[in-house]
Amino acid sequence: MAKKHDQEYGQQLFSSLQEIAAGSRQHPATPPAPAPHPVALFPPPPRELRKMKKFRFQLLHRWLVERFEPCRAADIGGGKGLLAYMLQESGWETAVIDPTPQALPHKYKNITTGQRIKTPAGAAVRHIDLEFSSTMADEFDLLIGMHAHGCNALIIDAAARLGCGFILFPCCVIDEPFYPPIGTTWLESVADYAVRQGHHIYPFRLNFKGQNIGLAATGRCRLSPSHQILK
Ligand SMILES: C[S@@+](CC[C@H](N)C(=O)[O-])C[C@H]1O[C@@H](n2cnc3c(N)ncnc32)[C@H](O)[C@@H]1O
């Protein structure tokens, strides 16, 4: 049986997140420019076989580079730094913010070509070996928290204060400053918190097994030209 945090959530929860997100477009706390419709902004990807959870970095990398212009991105709780490394290879300026220093994986799979890629000797990403605090966000446009332990509310707060975008895959509530009310999932609670901080959020799914629902806010990040057209 899948561990609790590895379980895939269903369409009902996704629909609930879309409803919370729609509220963020009707009652923004800080009214910015009109937000594009979420389905137009982040259409579901073309169908392909569901991938194993270990490919979540490749899937998120592809999702990001297809939608955003390269920007300054922090992968908070970024672990081994594979996502930051792949974004860097795509021309993004990246850093991992994680108190536990970990080496890049020696190899990884390109999910588009199927090729195994060896990480070149000497390859590196910038690593800030500290717990995330909102002052660190000053130098970034996009704050990424893929299962970032205890950092979801901090990321939302920092992004609201500084106008950054964020990508969150909330995993567990441990070490967060609030708990979901009874009858509410952690994901709904995070989405609701983000809306109350004035963010326009977009729920989306990546095609891997496990907790694959993300919450996106574009903030000051620029969408790539093909996604501008969808506006
Ligand atoms: C569940 S792992 C996720 C790692 C990676 N993002 C992934 O998806 O595999 C959580 C990571 O958060 C890091 N972490 C824990 N507390 C943190 C904090 N306060 N600030 C930043 N990172 C933190 C841990 O060291 C760990 O690498």
The ligand as an SDF file (V2000), in Angstrom:
LIG
                    3D

 27 29  0  0  0  0  0  0  0  0999 V2000
   10.9730   15.4490    1.6570 C   0  0  0  0  0  0  0  0  0  0  0  0
   12.5190   16.1980    1.2720 S   0  0  0  0  0  0  0  0  0  0  0  0
   12.1610   16.7920   -0.3700 C   0  0  0  0  0  0  0  0  0  0  0  0
   13.3850   16.9180   -1.2060 C   0  0  0  0  0  0  0  0  0  0  0  0
   13.1050   17.1920   -2.6910 C   0  0  0  0  0  0  0  0  0  0  0  0
   12.4850   18.4920   -2.9110 N   0  0  0  0  0  0  0  0  0  0  0  0
   12.2600   16.0850   -3.2730 C   0  0  0  0  0  0  0  0  0  0  0  0
   11.1740   16.3440   -3.7950 O   0  0  0  0  0  0  0  0  0  0  0  0
   12.7190   14.9340   -3.1870 O   0  0  0  0  0  0  0  0  0  0  0  0
   12.4870   17.6480    2.2610 C   0  0  0  0  0  0  0  0  0  0  0  0
   13.7450   18.4900    2.1430 C   0  0  0  0  0  0  0  0  0  0  0  0
   13.5150   19.6850    2.8810 O   0  0  0  0  0  0  0  0  0  0  0  0
   14.7270   20.0230    3.5330 C   0  0  0  0  0  0  0  0  0  0  0  0
   14.3800   20.9210    4.6470 N   0  0  0  0  0  0  0  0  0  0  0  0
   13.9590   20.6050    5.8880 C   0  0  0  0  0  0  0  0  0  0  0  0
   13.7190   21.7180    6.6020 N   0  0  0  0  0  0  0  0  0  0  0  0
   13.9980   22.7730    5.7720 C   0  0  0  0  0  0  0  0  0  0  0  0
   13.9670   24.1800    5.9200 C   0  0  0  0  0  0  0  0  0  0  0  0
   13.5690   24.7430    7.0660 N   0  0  0  0  0  0  0  0  0  0  0  0
   14.3320   24.9590    4.8820 N   0  0  0  0  0  0  0  0  0  0  0  0
   14.7050   24.4010    3.7000 C   0  0  0  0  0  0  0  0  0  0  0  0
   14.7600   23.0620    3.4980 N   0  0  0  0  0  0  0  0  0  0  0  0
   14.4040   22.2620    4.5200 C   0  0  0  0  0  0  0  0  0  0  0  0
   15.3120   18.6890    3.9290 C   0  0  0  0  0  0  0  0  0  0  0  0
   16.7030   18.7720    4.1980 O   0  0  0  0  0  0  0  0  0  0  0  0
   14.9900   17.8440    2.7190 C   0  0  0  0  0  0  0  0  0  0  0  0
   16.0230   17.8780    1.7650 O   0  0  0  0  0  0  0  0  0  0  0  0
  1  2  1  0
  2  3  1  0
  2 10  1  0
  3  4  1  0
  4  5  1  0
  5  6  1  0
  5  7  1  0
  7  8  2  0
  7  9  1  0
 10 11  1  0
 11 12  1  0
 11 26  1  0
 12 13  1  0
 13 14  1  0
 13 24  1  0
 14 15  1  0
 14 23  1  0
 15 16  2  0
 16 17  1  0
 17 18  1  0
 17 23  2  0
 18 19  1  0
 18 20  2  0
 20 21  1  0
 21 22  2  0
 22 23  1  0
 24 25  1  0
 24 26  1  0
 26 27  1  0
M  CHG  2   2   1   9  -1
M  END
$$$$
